[in-house]
Amino acid sequence: MGKVVAVVNQKGGVGKTSVTLGLASAARARGHRSLVVDLDPQGASTWVLGVDAERVKRSAADALASGRNGALREVVADTTWGHLVHVAPSGPALQRHETARGGIENLLSGKSSGRLRRSLDGVARGYGVVLVDCPPSLGELTTNALAAADYALLVVEPTALSLRGVEPVADLIETVWGRDNRRLDLAGVIVNRMPARGADATVRYEELARTVGESAVWSPAIPQRIAVAEAATARRPIHDMGARARDVAHAFDDLYGRLWQLIKPARA
């Protein structure tokens, strides 16, 4: 059965979507089937995977709203990345799940946190890995992702503002582990957009290692390259971008290899 991995950080702009898609691209390069669950109402993963919002008839929001076991199967769509990569697309209605569905009382009590887990019932076994692209918040959508996940991957940039988001995410992971999901584990921290040079980035990287523990910071860091933005604009996997993306693709290959060591014997 495929494992569920939530890609998280409460701060926007750190590259959760590019990391999610980079891992999906690396899975594809290995011949592994992956499912991207796009829980970000902005729908960037959905768009890059070739699914246009105006053509989405049923989204992840519908699966969450239904509350039925296996409901996500009804919304999974093909992508332009080929038969190995599927998506449960985002939709505007996801935003309502962040603040509605019974209000803050339900969120704090955990009454609505199991919706994604139920909707994934029986769906994940068809994939080597299920990657959940979380919104830049720690609200109900991210809580649902963590309640459904086997592992969480925290994405950060080597900047002071990005590192400020680490502790609140760690606190939420601990809360969800204790209340909703004893399978959940923080797999590690992926550093995104690491510049080739820069004293501040090096300082922040070292600060991160002290904060979460050196062994929790996955290597390699993903280098800062324009090819990542070019791949997103072209709506293509990073592995299809040729020589100018080679070092980024290799980084994702190494990171996915580490993830695969964790999730085996998941069926690819």
FENCORJO-V573415 format. One record per residue. N is the residue number from 0. RES is the residue in one small letter. PHI is phi in whole degrees, 0 to 359 (* if undefined). BURIAL is # if it has 9 or more other ideal C-beta (glycine too) atoms within 8 Angstrom, else .. D_CENTER is the distance of its C-alpha to the mean C-alpha in Angstrom with 2 decimals. Layout:
BEGIN
N/RES/PHI/BURIAL/D_CENTER
N/RES/PHI/BURIAL/D_CENTER
END
This chain:
BEGIN
0/m/*/./18.25
1/g/294/#/14.66
2/k/274/#/12.48
3/v/256/#/9.46
4/v/238/#/6.59
5/a/267/#/4.71
6/v/259/#/2.90
7/v/227/#/6.09
8/n/183/#/9.37
9/q/283/#/12.16
10/k/271/#/13.43
11/g/281/./12.90
12/g/81/./13.46
13/v/270/#/11.94
14/g/99/#/9.83
15/k/301/#/6.13
16/t/294/#/6.66
17/s/295/#/9.03
18/v/290/#/7.22
19/t/304/#/4.74
20/l/289/#/8.24
21/g/296/#/10.17
22/l/291/#/9.04
23/a/296/#/9.80
24/s/295/#/12.93
25/a/293/#/13.89
26/a/297/#/13.66
27/r/300/#/15.83
28/a/297/#/18.16
29/r/272/#/18.76
30/g/84/./19.53
31/h/265/#/16.76
32/r/279/#/15.56
33/s/227/#/11.90
34/l/239/#/10.60
35/v/262/#/7.78
36/v/259/#/7.88
37/d/267/#/8.01
38/l/263/#/8.82
39/d/273/#/9.68
40/p/304/#/13.45
41/q/289/./13.84
42/g/69/#/12.41
43/a/295/#/11.76
44/s/300/#/9.55
45/t/303/#/12.30
46/w/293/#/14.97
47/v/296/#/14.08
48/l/280/#/13.98
49/g/90/#/17.49
50/v/253/#/17.46
51/d/274/./19.52
52/a/303/#/19.18
53/e/290/./22.93
54/r/260/./22.87
55/v/282/#/20.34
56/k/269/./22.63
57/r/226/./20.27
58/s/238/#/16.71
59/a/303/#/14.17
60/a/299/#/16.45
61/d/295/#/19.31
62/a/295/#/17.77
63/l/295/#/17.09
64/a/293/./20.58
65/s/291/./22.32
66/g/72/./21.51
67/r/271/./22.65
68/n/298/./21.56
69/g/76/#/19.88
70/a/297/#/19.73
71/l/294/#/16.42
72/r/303/./18.48
73/e/285/./20.57
74/v/248/#/17.99
75/v/297/#/16.24
76/a/238/#/17.38
77/d/291/./18.27
78/t/236/#/16.97
79/t/280/./19.10
80/w/275/#/17.34
81/g/105/./19.53
82/h/288/./19.82
83/l/273/#/17.20
84/v/235/#/14.17
85/h/245/#/13.95
86/v/221/#/12.07
87/a/264/#/12.42
88/p/289/#/13.14
89/s/286/#/12.94
90/g/199/#/16.37
91/p/304/./18.42
92/a/294/#/19.18
93/l/300/#/15.77
94/q/300/./17.23
95/r/294/#/19.94
96/h/288/#/17.77
97/e/285/#/16.79
98/t/234/./20.49
99/a/254/./22.43
100/r/55/./22.69
101/g/101/./25.35
102/g/81/./24.62
103/i/295/./23.77
104/e/297/./25.96
105/n/296/#/23.80
106/l/299/#/20.66
107/l/291/./22.66
108/s/276/./24.27
109/g/83/#/21.20
110/k/295/./23.01
111/s/249/#/20.19
112/s/281/#/17.20
113/g/263/#/17.62
114/r/294/#/17.25
115/l/292/#/13.88
116/r/302/#/15.10
117/r/294/#/18.32
118/s/291/#/17.02
119/l/274/#/15.16
120/d/304/./18.46
121/g/82/./19.72
122/v/273/#/16.99
123/a/297/#/14.76
124/r/294/./17.94
125/g/274/./18.15
126/y/228/#/15.20
127/g/291/#/14.72
128/v/207/#/11.04
129/v/247/#/8.79
130/l/253/#/5.07
131/v/258/#/4.03
132/d/275/#/3.28
133/c/273/#/5.61
134/p/286/#/8.96
135/p/280/#/10.86
136/s/197/./12.79
137/l/243/./13.44
138/g/271/#/15.08
139/e/295/#/15.20
140/l/293/#/11.95
141/t/294/#/9.92
142/t/299/#/12.82
143/n/298/#/12.56
144/a/299/#/8.99
145/l/291/#/10.44
146/a/292/#/13.63
147/a/265/#/12.33
148/a/271/#/10.35
149/d/273/#/12.28
150/y/221/#/10.28
151/a/246/#/8.27
152/l/245/#/7.30
153/l/265/#/8.72
154/v/255/#/8.86
155/v/226/#/12.45
156/e/256/#/15.19
157/p/280/#/18.65
158/t/229/#/20.18
159/a/297/./21.85
160/l/295/./20.03
161/s/294/#/16.55
162/l/292/#/17.87
163/r/295/./19.26
164/g/274/#/15.93
165/v/292/#/15.51
166/e/296/./18.11
167/p/299/#/17.14
168/v/294/#/13.61
169/a/300/#/15.51
170/d/296/./18.01
171/l/294/#/15.71
172/i/301/#/14.30
173/e/295/./18.01
174/t/296/./19.03
175/v/294/#/16.73
176/w/301/#/17.80
177/g/286/./21.37
178/r/259/./21.42
179/d/238/#/19.09
180/n/207/#/17.51
181/r/285/./19.43
182/r/280/./17.22
183/l/295/#/14.38
184/d/220/./14.32
185/l/283/#/12.81
186/a/295/#/12.28
187/g/168/#/12.59
188/v/241/#/12.10
189/i/254/#/11.32
190/v/268/#/13.78
191/n/251/#/13.21
192/r/56/#/16.22
193/m/279/#/18.85
194/p/290/#/22.23
195/a/296/./24.90
196/r/223/./27.24
197/g/149/./27.19
198/a/296/./28.68
199/d/295/./26.49
200/a/298/#/23.23
201/t/295/#/24.88
202/v/299/./26.00
203/r/293/#/22.60
204/y/299/#/21.12
205/e/294/./24.00
206/e/296/#/23.52
207/l/299/#/19.92
208/a/299/#/21.29
209/r/290/./24.00
210/t/288/#/21.80
211/v/257/#/19.32
212/g/98/./21.53
213/e/301/./21.81
214/s/289/./20.59
215/a/280/#/17.19
216/v/273/#/16.52
217/w/284/#/15.37
218/s/242/./17.59
219/p/274/./17.83
220/a/291/#/16.49
221/i/276/#/15.26
222/p/291/#/18.42
223/q/281/./18.91
224/r/219/#/20.04
225/i/295/./20.96
226/a/299/#/20.01
227/v/295/#/16.29
228/a/294/./17.45
229/e/296/#/19.99
230/a/295/#/17.62
231/a/296/#/15.65
232/t/297/./19.11
233/a/280/./20.38
234/r/59/#/17.40
235/r/234/./17.54
236/p/296/#/15.58
237/i/298/#/16.10
238/h/288/#/18.22
239/d/262/./20.60
240/m/264/#/21.48
241/g/79/./24.28
242/a/297/./25.82
243/r/290/#/24.52
244/a/250/#/20.92
245/r/299/./22.06
246/d/291/./21.16
247/v/292/#/17.56
248/a/299/#/17.28
249/h/296/./18.98
250/a/298/#/16.63
251/f/293/#/13.63
252/d/301/#/16.08
253/d/293/#/16.89
254/l/293/#/13.43
255/y/294/#/12.62
256/g/301/#/16.12
257/r/293/#/15.53
258/l/299/#/12.55
259/w/298/#/14.91
260/q/299/./17.64
261/l/284/#/15.84
262/i/268/#/14.99
263/k/299/./18.38
264/p/266/./20.42
265/a/303/#/17.73
266/r/274/./19.35
267/a/264/./18.37
END
